[in-house]
């Protein structure tokens, strides 16, 4: 395969003008290369072009920035994957808890914003101190609420409300999806550069 100086210059010109896809297509069509070979050859030619040679706006990311961007994307993706794994674990343990838990009725006895709920289980009174706070209050004093009680440990309960049951799972799950999505998008955006 004989490559003329004119053909080399044409590919270089396409790359300098930010038309990488056209350069890859030109290489495929004129030199009977596979897509992978054409892309790799275009990248090798592109590496020899200095940033100041590009026509129009400079490339968005330099090669050094590309590597850093890939690493940042990967870190975000890993954090997102860890958060999603945590949510899967929490969801499964939550479901297992509910399979064995027994329902009881509790009464809000103080601080409706972050309630203290008294409930009776097997003739004994217990108090549950919510870790979830809301403003305006989710409850009123004296309001009855359903709680699920762990029969092996009656102080271990879940209040049957969306906030108490699903808020943490929804919040961390949403953040995990966001981190994972952004991380993967950034990783793959930089990886091809």
C-alpha positions in Angstrom: 0.0 0.0 0.0 1.5 3.3 -1.2 0.5 6.4 0.7 1.1 9.7 -1.1 2.0 12.9 0.6 -1.2 14.4 -0.6 -3.3 11.6 1.1 -1.4 12.1 4.4 -1.9 15.9 4.2 -5.7 15.4 3.5 -6.1 13.2 6.6 -4.1 15.7 8.6 -6.2 18.6 7.3 -9.4 16.9 8.3 -8.1 16.3 11.8 -6.9 19.8 12.2 -10.4 21.0 11.3 -11.9 18.8 13.9 -13.4 16.3 11.3 -12.1 13.1 12.9 -15.0 11.0 11.6 -14.4 12.1 8.0 -10.7 11.3 8.4 -11.5 7.8 9.7 -14.0 7.3 6.8 -11.4 8.5 4.3 -8.8 6.1 5.6 -11.2 3.2 5.5 -12.3 3.9 1.9 -8.9 4.6 0.4 -6.8 2.1 2.2 -9.2 -0.9 2.7 -8.7 -0.8 6.5 -11.1 -2.0 9.2 -12.9 0.6 11.3 -10.6 -0.2 14.3 -7.5 0.2 12.1 -8.7 3.4 10.6 -9.6 4.9 14.0 -6.2 3.9 15.4 -4.3 5.3 12.5 -6.3 8.6 12.7 -5.4 8.8 16.4 -1.7 8.2 15.7 -1.8 11.0 13.1 -3.8 13.2 15.5 -1.1 12.7 18.2 1.4 14.5 16.0 -0.7 17.6 15.7 0.1 20.3 18.2 -2.8 21.9 20.0 -2.0 25.4 18.5 -2.4 23.9 14.9 -6.1 23.2 15.2 -8.3 25.5 13.2 -11.2 27.2 15.0 -11.7 26.5 18.7 -9.0 24.4 20.1 -9.9 20.8 21.0 -12.0 20.7 24.1 -9.7 18.3 25.9 -6.0 17.8 25.6 -4.6 14.3 25.7 -3.4 14.8 29.3 -6.9 16.1 30.2 -8.3 13.1 28.5 -6.5 10.7 30.8 -7.5 12.8 33.9 -11.1 12.9 32.7 -11.2 9.2 32.3 -9.9 8.7 35.8 -12.4 11.2 37.2 -15.2 9.5 35.3 -14.1 6.1 36.6 -14.0 7.4 40.2 -17.5 8.8 40.0 -18.7 5.6 38.4 -17.2 3.5 41.2 -18.7 5.7 43.9 -22.1 5.4 42.1 -21.7 1.6 41.9 -20.8 1.4 45.6 -23.9 3.5 46.5 -26.1 1.3 44.3 -24.7 -1.8 45.9 -25.4 -0.4 49.3 -29.0 0.3 48.2 -29.5 -3.2 47.0 -28.2 -4.5 50.3 -30.5 -2.2 52.3 -33.5 -3.1 50.2 -32.9 -6.8 50.6 -32.4 -6.5 54.4 -35.4 -4.2 54.6 -37.6 -6.8 52.8 -36.3 -9.6 55.0 -37.1 -7.6 58.1 -40.7 -7.0 56.8 -41.1 -10.8 56.1 -40.7 -11.6 59.8 -41.9 -8.3 61.4 -45.3 -8.1 63.2 -47.5 -5.0 62.9 -48.4 -2.9 65.9 -50.1 0.4 66.5 -48.1 3.2 68.0 -49.0 6.7 69.2 -46.9 9.9 68.7 -46.2 11.1 72.2 -43.8 14.0 71.6 -42.0 16.2 69.0 -44.1 15.6 65.8 -41.2 16.9 63.7 -38.9 14.1 64.9 -41.4 12.0 66.7 -41.2 9.7 69.7 -43.7 6.9 69.2 -44.9 4.6 72.0 -46.2 1.2 71.0 -47.3 -1.9 72.8 -46.0 -5.3 71.8 -47.0 -8.5 73.6 -48.2 -6.6 76.6 -45.1 -4.5 77.1 -44.7 -0.8 76.2 -41.7 0.4 74.1 -40.7 3.8 72.7 -39.3 4.5 69.2 -37.2 7.6 68.6 -37.4 8.5 64.9 -34.1 9.5 63.2 -36.1 11.3 60.4 -37.0 14.9 60.9 -39.4 16.9 58.9 -40.6 20.5 58.7 -43.6 20.9 58.7 -44.1 17.9 61.0 -45.3 14.7 59.4 -47.3 13.8 62.5 -49.6 15.3 65.1 -49.4 14.6 68.9 -51.7 11.6 69.7 -51.7 10.4 66.0 -51.8 6.6 65.6 -49.2 5.1 63.3 -48.5 1.5 62.2 -45.2 0.1 63.1 -43.5 -3.2 62.2 -41.8 -4.8 65.1 -39.0 -7.3 65.0 -40.3 -10.3 67.1 -36.7 -11.2 68.1 -35.9 -7.6 69.2 -39.0 -5.5 70.0 -37.0 -2.3 70.1 -36.2 -2.8 66.4 -39.1 -1.2 64.4 -39.9 0.4 61.1 -42.7 3.0 61.0 -45.0 2.3 58.1 -44.7 5.6 56.2 -42.9 6.4 52.9 -40.4 8.7 54.7 -39.4 6.1 57.3 -39.4 3.1 55.0 -38.1 4.4 51.6 -36.6 7.9 52.0 -33.0 6.8 52.7 -33.2 4.1 50.0 -34.6 6.6 47.5 -32.1 9.3 48.3 -29.0 7.2 48.2 -30.3 5.2 45.2 -30.9 8.4 43.3 -27.5 9.8 44.1 -25.9 6.5 43.2 -27.6 6.5 39.8 -26.6 10.1 39.3 -22.9 9.4 40.2 -22.8 6.2 38.2 -24.4 7.9 35.1 -22.2 10.9 35.2 -19.2 8.9 35.8 -19.8 6.5 33.0 -20.7 9.4 30.6 -17.5 11.2 31.4 -15.4 8.1 31.3 -16.6 7.1 27.8 -16.4 10.7 26.6 -12.8 11.0 27.5 -11.8 7.4 26.7 -12.3 7.9 23.0 -10.0 11.0 22.9 
